[in-house]
Amino acid sequence: MDIVSIIIWIIIGAVAGWLASIVMKTNASQGLIMDIVVGIVGAFIGGFVLSAVGVEAAQGELNLGSLLTAFIGAVILLGLLRLIRR
């Protein structure tokens, strides 16, 4: 994995995590680092979920498909965390 790939993961993670935190209303309690972590973990979850339902998930590129995959996974992750915290 080269430096460009790492930067792409961070950018997609940050944007997807931030958008998911806005949708799930956790934006006030999360910072930039948490948004990046949620987005990156969400990318893995989103890729797994989309593959399980038969949709080919975009991975490793800086495009709308990768962002959407990470966003879907991040929303799922934040939803699961909300259920666990209750």
C-alpha positions, 0 to 999 in steps of 0.5 A: 500500500503506497502513500496515495492509497493511504491518503485516499482511505483517509479522505474517503473515511473522513467524508463518509464518516462526517456525512454519516455522523450528520445523518445519524445525528452524532456529529456534535459528539464526534471529532475529525479522527472519529469521523475518519475511523468510522468512515474507514471501518464503514468502508469495510462494512459497506463492502461486505454488506453490498457484496452479500446482497450481490452488488459490486462495491467500489473499493480503493479509488477516489470516486462516488462509488467508494464514497457511497460504499463507505457512507452506507457502512458508516451509517450501519456502524453508527446505527449498531453503536447506537443500539449497543449504547442503549 
